[in-house]
Amino acid sequence: MKKEKILIIGANGQIGSVLTDVLKLQYGSDHVIPSDIRVPEKKDQLFERLDVLDKNQLATLVNKHNITQIYHLAAILSAKGELHPQWAWDVNMNSLFNVLELAKEKSIQLFFPSSIAVFGKEAPKNQTPQYAPLTPTTVYGISKVAGENWCQYYHDKYGVDVRSIRYPGIIGYQSLPGGGTTDYAVEIYHAAVKGEAYTSFLSENTTLPMIYMDDAIKATIAIMEAPQEQIKIRTSYNLSGMSFSPIEIAQSIQQHYPDFKVSYAPDFREAIAQSWPSSIDDSAARADWGWKASVDLNMMTSDMIKNLKMKYLSTVSA
């Protein structure tokens, strides 16, 4: 295996923190450089503080470590972006331009995460196809559509090896979510394990596409490791894990905690969710680079509860 030098931008985030650990196991700790604008309390030896909007700082870091791959995970997500739209646009787009320019100049392989937020009300809700209309209703979704097209442009015009997947809502026990519309599906497990009731900010029957963190990481690495000739879409691939509503995840949790109580108080995120698909057709990813999800709702619930119980137990004992 070629020994890549990998830069992860946004390594403190929900995906980045897990991806960093998995890539270190796969490539070696000295070949993975985590970076973020915030320095964590427990940072590893190679951690770099990085403001990705500072293109000179980014270039210096890439040269210092002889970077061959970049996972660009820094972004302002949907719910937080709606509170500060111009800031979200500036961060999401200018950071991508800085990374694309470096990828062009240094022949760096690039991963750009897109999202189901690219779809709007014109897209079919069920089994949303790869080439559905992209008419998002959030600044996050607008920035992701623009980002997808810029990735296609840089690939076609400059030969940049950029790869992307449209993440559904990502659920994991490793870290707290960061301001997305699907955050409820992580928060609800924390409440259940702590013995608390939970109030969902989405209505009980609002079904959205989701994916367990293990599958999300598996897909991210798989598309980056696939031979170039297998990557036929340079905007972004649809990705699917499972689809469920708040009441369905509550019922899954109640198999472990029969007395767990959930109520529903939809807020502004309900309108965002209603504009998104309820299920995704990811046949292109399966055909082109062999993607296949492996975790369903009840498997995820069992694993989330097991790991969160250990996490809270260790916190209490510490």
N, C-alpha and C positions, 0 to 999 in steps of 0.2 A: 504493500500500500504506500502510495506517495505520502511523504511526511509534510502535510500542510502546516502552515502557520496561520492560525485562525484568530480573527478579532471578532468578539461579540460586543456589539454596541447595544446598550440597554440590558446589561447582564444582571442587574438587580431586579428586573421585572418578573412577572409571573412565568413567562416562557424562558426568559434568559437565564434565570437562576438554575433551572432544571437542565436546560440545554448545556450550560457550562459544565456541569458535573458529568453528564453523559459523554460529551466530547472529550473531556479529560481522560476518562476511562478508555476511550477508543483511540485517541491520538497521543496521549501522554500529557501530563500537566504542563510541561515546558513548551507545548505547542499550541496552547489555548490561552488567549489574552482576554480576560473579562474587563469590560470598561463600562462606566456609567457616569452621569453628572454628579451623582451622590456616591460618596465613599461609604461602604458598609462598615459597621462596627468591627466585624470579623472579615477583613479582606485578605485574599491570598497574596502570595509574594509578587505575582505578576500583574495584579490589578492596576489599572490605569484610570485615573479620573479623566473624563473626556466630556467636553461640551461639543457635541457633533455639529452644532451650528458654527463652530470655529474651524473653518476649513484648513487653516494653517496648523492648528494643533492636531487635527485629524491626520494630515499628511505627515507631520513629524512622527506621530505614533506609528503609522503604517511603515515608514522607512526604518524606524528604530527596531521594529520586530520582524522586518521582511515579510509582511503579511501577504498571504496568497488567497485567503478566503475571508469574506466579511459576512456575518449575519447581522443585518441592520434591523434591530428590534425596537429601537426607540421610537415612540409615537405617543400622541395624546389621543386617548380612546374616545368612544362615542359619547358617553354620558358627560364626561368631563369636558369634552370638546364643545358640546352644546352650550355650556356655561361661559366659555371663552373662545368663540369661533375663530376670530382673526389670529389669536395666539396659536390655536391648534393648527390652523392652515400654515402659518409661518414655520412652526416646528416640524410638522410632518413633511412639508414640501422642500424646504431649504435643506433639511438634513439629508433627504434623499438625493437632491442635486449634488451635494458635497460628496456623497458616497459614490454616486454614478460617475462623477468626473474622475475620482481617484481610480475607480475600477477600469475606466477607459485608459487612463494614463499608465497604469501599472499592470494591466491584464489580470486583474483580480476577479475571481469568481464571487458572485454576489447573491445573497438570499434576501429577498424583500417580502415581508409578510403582508398579504392582503387579507380580506375579510368578507364575510357574507353581508357586511354593511354596504357593499357596492351595489346591492340589488335594491330596487324600490318597488312601488306598487304595481308597475307595469310588468314585472317579472312574474311568471307562474309561481304560486305559493308552494305547490307540491312538486317534489322532484325537479326543482329549478335547474334548467339545463345550463351547460357550460356557456353557451352564447346567448343567454337571456339579455333583455334590455337592461342597461345599467343606468338607473335614474335614482340615485340615493337621495335621502331626505336629511342627512346629517353632514356636518362639515367633515367628520371622520370618513364617512363613506365617499364623499366628494374627493377628498384628498387621496383615498385609496384608488378610485377610478383613474384619477390623473396620474398617480404613481404607476399603476399598471401600464398605462399608455406610454409614459416616459421610459419604463423598462423595455417595452417593445421597441421604442424608437432607438434607444442606445444599443440594443442588440442588433437591430437591422442596419443602423448607420455606422456603428463603430465596432460591432462584433463582441460587445460585452456579454459574457456568459452569466446572465442574470436569470434567476429561477424564483418562482413564487407560488404560494398556495393561498387560497382563500380560507382562512380559518373560520370554522364555526365557533360558538362559545366554548372556551377551554376551561375544564374543571380539573383542579389538582389540590392536593393537601399541602404541597410544599411551601406555598406562600399565599398571602391574601391577594385578592384581585385588585385591579388598578383603575377602576372608574369606567367599566363597561356595562352595557345593557344586560349582559348575561351573568353578571356578578352574583345574582341571587342564588344560582345553582352551586356556588361555592359557599356562600354565607349560610345557606340552609343546613349544611352538614355541620358547620361549626356550632350553630345553635343547638342542633340535636345532641351532639356529643357533650356539650356543656349543660344539658338538661334544661335549656331555655325554649320558650315558644318562639316562633319566627313569623314575622310579617313580610309577605312577599310584595315587592313593588311592581310585579306583573300580575295580571289577573290569572285565575286558576287554570284556564284552558288555553292560554297563549303558548302554543307549541313552537319551539325553535330548534334548529340544528345545533348539536353539541358534540364535543369530543373529549375523551379523557386525556389527561396530560401525557400518559405513556404513549398513546396512539399519535398525539400531536407531535411529540418529539421524534417518534419513529418515522413519521411522514416527512418531517423537516430534514432529517439526515438522509433519508432515502432519496429525496429529489436532488439533493446536493451531490450524492454519490453516483447517481445514474449517469451512464454515458451520454455525452452531448447529443448524439443522434436520436436518443429516446425522448428528449425534451422538445416537444413539438409546439408547445404553447408558451409564448414568452411574455404574455400579459400576466395571467395567474390561473392556476388550476383550481377548479372546484374540489373541495374536500369534505367528506362526510364521515361521521362516526355513528351518531344515533340522534333521534329526535324525541323530545318529551316536553310536557307542560309542567308548571309548578305543582299541580295536583298529583301528577304521576310520580314526580321525584319524591313528594311527600309520602305517597303510599309506599314507595320503595323503602324509604327510611323507616316507616312505621312497621315494617316487617322485623326491624331490629329494636325499635323503640315504639311500642304500641301506644303509649300515652303522648307521643310527640304531637304538639298542636301547631297548626299553621293557619294564619289569617291572611287576608288579601286586601291591600290598599294601593291600587295602581297609581303611579305618578307619571311624570312626563316621559319616563322610559317605556311605558306601555305603548305610546304612539310610535316610538322608534321601533319597538319589537313588531308591531303590527305591519310595519312597512317591509319587514324582512321575510325570507322564505320560512316555511315550516319543515321542509326537508330538501335535500340537495342531491342532484344527480352527479356523482363523481366518476362516471364511467370512463372519461378521458384519462384521468389519473391512473385508474386501474389498468387501462389498456396500454398506456405509454410507458409507465415506469413501475408497474406492479403493485400499486397501492391497494391495501385491504385493511379495514379496521378490525380490531380483535376484541374490543371491550364493549359490552352492552350495559344497560342501565343498572341491572341488579348486581353485575360483577363490579361495576364502578362503586356502587353504594357500599358493598362489603369492604372493598379496599380503602375507600375514603374513611369509613368509620374506624377500621382497624388502625390506620396510620394516625388519624387525628386523636384517637384515644391514647396512643403511645406518646404523641406530641404533648398533649395536655398533662399526662401523667408525669412526663419528664420535667415539665415546667413547674408543677407543684412540688416535686421532690427536690428540685434545684433550689 
